[in-house]
Amino acid sequence: MKLQHGAATLVLGVQYGDEGKGKLVDVLAEQADLVCRVQGGNNAGHTIWVNGEKIVTQLLPSGILRENCEIGIGAGVVVDPLVLRDELKKVKAQGYDITPERLHIDYRASVILPYHKNLDMKRELERSKSTTKIGTTGRGIGPTYASRAYREGPRIAEIANPDNFRAWLKSQPHLMDGLDQKLMDEFLETSEQLRPYMKDLAMIANNRMAQGGRLLLEGAQGAMLDVSFGTYPFVTSSNLVSGSCAGGLGIPPWKITNIVGVIKAYSTRVGNGPYPAELFGDFADELRKRGNEFGTNTGRPRSVGWLDLVALRYLSKINGLTGLAIMKADVLAGIENIGIITSYRDKRTQAEMTGYPMTQAAWENVEPVVEFVQGWDAVSSGTTLNKEYQAFVKKVEEFIDVPSIYISTGAERSEGIWM
């Protein structure tokens, strides 16, 4: 796949997150001039394997590993300055130099404060007494987006100047909760360290494209967790679908000429909420172990299940996918029969659902109809896909009407085939 000059390519997840977006962005970043995160916060992590070394990012885009490109954190992202500071230190210690000339943090990105994290955990504790517990990471992401909607939370621009930051907190005293003098000093010191990276990323991005530059936008999490189109209320706090990603950076939507949806050959979910595909028992434990399905940031074990083509077809339309990247099929190698969900049945009536579930009650009553196809011993032989796996890929393509353009054959950045 060739990135287009003067335009942007968007890579986003079309399941519940953890699909392997980081690897694909890292591969494509070799061609890119600017790689940007556009929403979410440090509740989403990306794992990349390079020559046996594991690199994990939370806020920094996966493009950090390619010295040829600049990287950016867009206005749609919520930033914990202390987390970003520590991540920069860690990445630099691994040999990747991130200078102010390479990294741009948009002035308009919202700042996560201790108040937001405390509120996040308090509300989750309250939810745990009912059936509405979300399974939040407790990183303060939702409350920070809420503060933005209330027009009360500071942005990177406000913490760039110590006097402005103090004045902002004085006008919103409740935001001081948990911010004692020691932590306040640490915030101010960190803000000083990050100041050279603070810029108008939106204009940088538009200027790069005007000069013929190739942009790569990196989505976080997955469309099934989108606050509008996901399994509400068990979703994240930001819009993850393609139509919102241009706004998270500040570029015209028509500048995004390719939208690549990333999926696993099976599925996983972290946290609570509807998950019709979920498997249980010894097989689920084995699949989780095979795929190392534990949260990048939290270490929480992920629920595992078959590939849900019903949800994938719906979200491929919402996102306008131009291509599909299928990851981790190698995890399923050696399994005799592979399940795929081809329709939903209503548990209450046993009738086939004709529309897509719109309510929590509808999701709770989804009974998946699973079709099994022949498994594969290996994904490929060299650059040729195994015939059983080819049949699987073809079925997915025909069901959702989107061509596959990339097949991952292993964890390393070098293990993949462009179709």
C-alpha positions in Angstrom: 0.0 0.0 0.0 1.3 3.4 -1.0 0.5 6.5 1.2 -0.7 9.3 -1.0 1.2 12.6 -1.2 -0.8 15.6 0.0 -3.4 13.4 1.8 -4.0 11.4 4.9 -4.5 7.7 5.6 -6.5 6.6 8.7 -5.8 3.4 10.5 -8.5 2.5 13.0 -9.8 -0.5 15.0 -13.1 -2.1 14.0 -13.6 -4.3 17.1 -13.1 -3.6 20.8 -9.6 -2.4 20.6 -6.3 -4.4 20.8 -6.6 -5.4 17.1 -3.0 -4.7 16.2 -3.2 -1.1 15.0 0.2 -0.3 16.5 2.0 -2.8 14.3 0.2 -1.6 11.1 0.9 2.1 11.8 4.5 1.2 12.5 4.8 -0.5 9.1 3.1 2.3 7.2 5.0 5.0 9.1 8.1 4.1 7.0 6.4 6.0 4.2 4.8 8.8 6.3 5.9 12.4 6.9 3.7 12.9 9.9 2.0 10.3 12.2 -0.7 11.6 14.6 -2.9 10.3 17.4 -6.3 11.9 17.2 -8.4 10.8 20.2 -8.4 8.9 23.5 -5.7 9.1 26.1 -3.4 6.8 28.0 -6.2 4.3 28.4 -5.1 2.9 25.1 -1.8 1.2 24.4 0.1 0.0 21.4 2.6 -2.8 21.3 5.2 -3.2 18.6 7.9 -5.9 18.3 11.1 -5.0 16.5 13.9 -7.6 16.3 12.6 -9.3 19.4 12.3 -6.1 21.4 8.9 -5.1 22.8 8.1 -1.4 22.6 4.9 -0.2 24.3 3.4 3.3 23.8 0.4 4.9 25.5 0.2 8.5 24.2 3.0 8.6 21.7 2.0 7.5 18.2 3.5 4.3 16.9 5.4 6.3 14.3 8.0 7.1 17.0 10.1 4.1 15.9 10.6 5.6 12.4 13.1 8.4 12.4 12.0 9.6 9.0 8.7 11.0 10.2 7.4 13.6 12.6 4.8 12.6 15.2 1.9 14.5 16.7 -0.7 14.4 19.5 -3.9 16.0 18.3 -6.4 18.3 19.9 -8.9 15.4 20.3 -6.5 13.6 22.7 -6.6 14.0 26.5 -3.1 14.1 28.0 -1.8 13.3 31.4 1.5 15.3 31.4 3.2 13.1 34.0 2.4 10.0 31.9 3.7 11.6 28.8 6.9 12.7 30.5 7.6 9.2 31.8 6.8 7.7 28.4 9.2 10.1 26.7 11.9 9.0 29.1 11.2 5.3 28.6 11.3 5.6 24.8 14.4 7.6 24.8 16.1 5.0 27.1 15.2 2.4 24.4 17.2 4.4 21.9 14.5 6.4 20.1 15.3 10.1 20.2 12.1 12.3 20.4 13.1 15.9 19.9 10.9 19.0 19.8 11.5 19.1 16.1 9.8 15.6 15.8 7.1 15.7 18.4 4.2 18.2 18.2 1.5 18.4 21.0 -1.5 20.4 20.0 -2.1 23.4 22.3 -5.8 22.4 22.4 -5.4 18.9 23.8 -7.1 18.6 27.2 -5.1 18.0 30.4 -5.9 15.1 32.8 -5.6 16.3 36.4 -5.7 14.2 39.7 -9.2 15.5 40.1 -10.3 13.6 37.0 -8.7 10.4 38.0 -10.2 10.5 41.5 -13.6 11.2 40.0 -13.2 8.4 37.6 -12.5 5.9 40.3 -15.3 7.3 42.6 -17.9 6.9 39.9 -16.8 3.4 39.0 -17.0 2.5 42.7 -20.6 3.8 42.7 -21.4 1.9 39.5 -20.1 -1.3 41.0 -23.0 -1.3 43.4 -25.3 -1.8 40.4 -25.2 -3.4 36.9 -23.7 -0.4 35.2 -20.0 -0.9 36.1 -18.1 0.1 32.9 -14.7 -1.5 33.7 -12.8 1.8 33.3 -9.1 1.9 33.5 -9.4 4.7 36.1 -7.1 7.0 34.1 -9.5 10.0 34.2 -10.3 9.9 30.5 -14.1 10.2 30.8 -14.1 13.0 33.4 -11.5 15.0 31.4 -13.7 14.8 28.3 -16.7 15.9 30.5 -14.6 18.8 31.8 -14.0 19.8 28.2 -17.8 19.7 27.5 -18.4 21.8 30.6 -15.7 24.2 29.4 -13.9 24.0 32.7 -10.9 21.8 32.1 -7.5 23.2 31.2 -5.8 22.4 27.9 -2.1 22.1 27.1 -2.2 25.9 26.2 -3.3 26.7 29.8 -0.5 24.7 31.4 2.2 26.1 29.1 2.5 29.2 31.4 2.6 28.7 35.2 0.8 31.9 35.9 -2.0 31.0 33.5 -2.3 27.5 35.0 -2.6 28.9 38.5 -5.1 31.5 37.4 -7.2 28.7 35.7 -7.2 26.6 38.8 -8.2 29.6 40.9 -11.2 30.1 38.7 -12.2 26.4 38.9 -11.2 25.5 42.5 -12.7 22.1 42.5 -10.0 21.0 40.0 -7.5 21.4 42.8 -8.8 18.2 44.4 -5.8 15.9 44.8 -3.3 18.5 43.6 -1.2 19.2 46.7 1.8 21.5 46.7 4.3 18.7 45.9 2.2 17.4 43.0 1.6 21.0 41.8 5.3 21.6 41.7 5.7 18.4 39.7 3.0 19.5 37.2 4.7 22.9 36.7 8.1 21.3 36.3 6.7 18.8 33.8 4.9 21.5 31.9 8.2 23.3 31.5 9.8 20.2 30.1 7.0 19.7 27.6 6.7 23.3 26.5 9.1 23.0 23.5 6.7 20.3 22.1 3.6 22.4 22.4 2.4 23.7 19.0 -0.5 24.3 16.6 -0.5 20.8 15.3 -3.6 21.4 13.2 -1.8 24.0 11.1 1.4 21.9 10.9 -0.7 19.0 9.5 -2.4 21.1 6.9 0.9 22.7 5.9 2.6 19.4 5.5 -0.2 18.2 3.2 0.0 21.4 1.2 3.7 20.7 0.7 2.9 17.2 -0.6 3.5 15.4 2.7 1.9 12.1 3.6 -0.1 11.9 6.8 -1.0 8.9 8.8 -3.7 9.1 11.5 -3.7 6.5 14.3 -7.0 5.6 16.0 -7.1 4.3 19.5 -9.2 1.5 20.9 -12.0 0.2 18.5 -15.2 1.3 16.9 -17.3 -1.1 19.1 -16.3 1.2 22.0 -17.2 4.5 20.2 -19.3 6.7 22.6 -22.0 7.1 19.9 -21.9 3.9 17.8 -20.5 1.4 20.3 -22.2 -0.8 22.9 -23.4 2.1 24.9 -23.1 2.7 27.9 -20.2 0.2 28.0 -18.0 2.3 25.8 -15.1 4.8 26.0 -15.6 8.5 26.3 -14.6 9.7 22.8 -15.7 9.2 19.2 -13.5 6.6 17.5 -15.2 6.3 14.1 -13.6 7.7 11.0 -15.9 10.7 10.7 -14.6 12.1 14.0 -10.9 11.5 13.4 -10.3 14.4 11.0 -11.7 16.7 13.7 -9.4 15.2 16.3 -6.5 16.5 14.3 -7.9 19.5 12.6 -7.8 18.6 8.9 -10.7 18.5 6.4 -12.3 15.1 6.3 -12.0 14.9 2.5 -8.2 14.9 3.0 -8.5 11.3 4.3 -8.3 9.2 1.2 -7.8 5.8 2.7 -9.5 4.3 5.8 -7.9 1.0 6.8 -9.9 -1.1 9.4 -7.9 -3.4 11.6 -9.3 -6.6 13.0 -8.1 -9.8 14.5 -9.0 -13.1 13.0 -10.9 -13.7 16.3 -12.0 -11.0 18.8 -11.3 -9.8 22.3 -12.8 -7.4 24.8 -11.6 -5.8 28.0 -14.0 -4.4 30.6 -17.7 -4.9 31.0 -20.5 -4.8 28.4 -22.1 -6.9 25.7 -19.9 -9.4 24.0 -22.0 -11.9 22.0 -18.8 -13.6 20.6 -17.4 -14.5 24.0 -16.0 -18.0 24.6 -15.6 -19.7 27.9 -13.8 -22.7 29.5 -10.6 -24.4 28.6 -10.6 -23.4 24.9 -11.0 -19.7 25.9 -8.1 -20.0 28.3 -6.0 -21.6 25.6 -6.8 -19.0 23.0 -6.1 -16.2 25.5 -2.7 -17.8 26.3 -1.9 -18.3 22.6 -2.6 -14.7 21.7 -1.1 -13.3 25.0 -4.5 -11.5 25.4 -3.7 -9.3 28.4 -4.1 -5.5 28.5 -1.1 -3.6 27.2 -1.6 -0.9 29.9 -3.5 -2.7 32.7 -2.4 -6.3 32.3 -6.1 -7.3 32.7 -7.0 -10.6 31.0 -9.1 -10.0 27.9 -12.3 -11.9 27.1 -11.9 -13.8 23.9 -14.3 -15.0 21.2 -14.9 -15.7 17.5 -14.8 -13.0 14.8 -18.2 -11.2 14.7 -19.0 -10.5 11.0 -22.4 -8.9 11.8 -20.8 -6.1 13.9 -17.9 -5.8 11.4 -20.2 -5.4 8.4 -22.2 -2.7 10.2 -19.1 -0.8 11.4 -17.4 -1.1 8.0 -20.3 1.0 6.6 -20.2 3.5 9.5 -16.5 4.0 8.9 -16.4 3.8 5.1 -13.5 1.3 5.1 -11.5 1.2 1.9 -9.4 -1.8 3.1 -9.1 -4.3 5.8 -6.0 -5.5 7.7 -6.4 -8.9 9.4 -4.1 -9.6 12.3 -3.1 -12.5 14.5 -4.5 -15.3 12.3 -1.3 -17.1 13.3 -2.7 -17.5 16.8 -5.4 -19.7 15.4 -3.0 -22.0 13.5 -3.6 -25.7 14.3 -7.2 -25.3 15.4 -9.3 -27.7 13.4 -12.4 -25.5 13.0 -12.7 -21.7 13.2 -15.9 -20.0 14.2 -17.4 -16.9 12.7 -20.6 -15.1 13.7 -22.8 -14.6 10.6 -26.1 -13.5 12.2 -27.8 -12.6 15.5 -30.8 -14.4 17.0 -33.1 -12.9 19.7 -32.9 -15.0 22.8 -36.4 -14.0 23.8 -38.1 -15.1 20.5 -35.4 -17.2 18.8 -36.1 -15.2 15.7 -33.3 -13.7 13.7 -32.6 -10.1 14.4 -33.2 -8.0 11.3 -31.6 -4.8 12.5 -28.5 -3.8 14.5 -28.9 -3.7 18.3 -29.6 -0.2 19.5 -30.3 -0.6 23.2 -28.6 -2.2 26.2 -31.5 -4.6 26.4 -31.2 -5.6 22.8 -27.5 -6.4 23.2 -28.2 -8.4 26.3 -30.5 -10.6 24.3 -28.2 -11.3 21.3 -27.6 -15.0 20.7 -24.8 -15.4 18.1 -25.3 -17.7 15.2 -21.9 -19.3 14.6 -20.7 -20.9 11.4 -17.5 -23.0 11.4 -15.0 -23.1 8.6 -11.9 -25.3 8.2 -8.9 -24.1 10.1 -5.3 -23.8 8.9 -1.9 -25.2 9.9 -0.1 -22.0 9.0 -1.2 -18.6 7.7 1.2 -18.6 4.7 4.1 -20.2 3.0 6.4 -17.4 2.1 4.3 -14.8 0.4 1.5 -17.2 -0.5 -1.5 -17.6 1.8 -2.5 -21.1 2.9 -5.5 -22.2 0.9 -7.7 -22.8 4.0 -6.8 -19.3 5.3 -7.5 -17.8 1.8 -11.0 -19.3 2.0 -11.5 -17.6 5.4 -10.3 -14.3 4.1 -12.5 -14.5 1.1 -15.6 -15.2 3.2 -14.8 -12.2 5.4 -14.3 -9.9 2.3 -17.6 -11.1 0.7 -19.6 -10.7 3.9 -18.6 -7.1 4.6 -17.8 -6.1 1.0 -14.4 -4.7 1.8 -11.1 -6.0 0.3 -8.3 -7.2 2.6 -5.1 -5.3 1.9 -2.7 -6.6 4.6 -2.3 -9.9 6.3 -0.2 -10.2 9.5 1.7 -13.5 9.7 3.4 -12.9 13.1 4.2 -10.3 15.8 7.3 -8.8 14.3 7.0 -5.7 12.0 8.5 -7.7 9.2 5.9 -10.5 9.4 3.1 -9.4 7.1 1.9 -9.7 3.5 0.5 -6.8 1.4 -2.3 -8.2 -0.8 
